[in-house]
Amino acid sequence: MDWFPYILSLQVTALATVLLLVFGLGLAIFLARVCFRGELIISTVLNLPLVLPPSVIGFYLLLALGRGSPILEWFGIDILFTWQAAAIASAVVALPLIVEAARAAILDVNPELEAAARTLGDSEIKVLWRVTLPLARSGILAGFILAVARALGEFGATLMVAGNIPGRTQTLPLAIYDAVQNQEYGKANLMVLVMTFWAFLLLLWARRLEQRRQKRFTEKIIKTKDAAFSRHSQTTSQLSSRSEI
């Protein structure tokens, strides 16, 4: 049994995970906290991988990483048809999932809590680290898990920039494609089951996090309504007492 596609897929996903965490969370914080002209354009561009075919994303990555690109011409870094290129492709395709989920979670944080932290003398970095991110962690983690699951199963863009080279750049999705083409259905079945198993676990984890977040939100709404009803009852009681006097 050839273990290389399994090991390479984990390696590619690990690097893609780091890229998603750094750039995805960074972009989410930036878009949630900074208002600027062209914000809608930037947000739309970041979401293009959700609707464009992976081959189109792969073609853009070829232009960005290949001959004539600043990365190759200025810095002399040639990573096309390497596993690092596969990791970059996986991260780019999965990027919108973490950006949008983390952005929504950050915007959902109560601004009064952040303002209270600022009045205590905390800088913006401390407010972000101690208040915003901890309160938004469930939404951020759910988006992050979905992005990792998407990166693990990336096929089209990876094929464009890394190729399908056995023993070098052949990830698990590419190995499945080759096995089907060669009519090695037993081998393909095993790899498909492995991919489905890991994808199911990741999606189940993300779904549970989303349910917990929704439950906390519902409890918060109920407490707010109860507090408002209590204040209304007290006010009504006070007015009734005054009218009797």
Secondary structure, 3 states (H helix, E strand, C coil): CCCHHHHHHHHHHHHHHHHHHHHHHHHHHHHHHCCCCCHHHHHHHHHHHHCCCHHHHHHHHHHHHCCCCHHHHCCCCCCCCCHHHHHHHHHHHHHHHHHHHHHHHHHCCCHHHHHHHHHCCCCHHHHHHHHHHHHCHHHHHHHHHHHHHHHHCCCHHHHHHHCCCCCCCCCHHHHHHHHHHCCCHHHHHHHHHHHHHHHHHHHHHHHHHHHHHHHHHHHHHHHHHHHHHHHHHHHHHHHHHHHHC
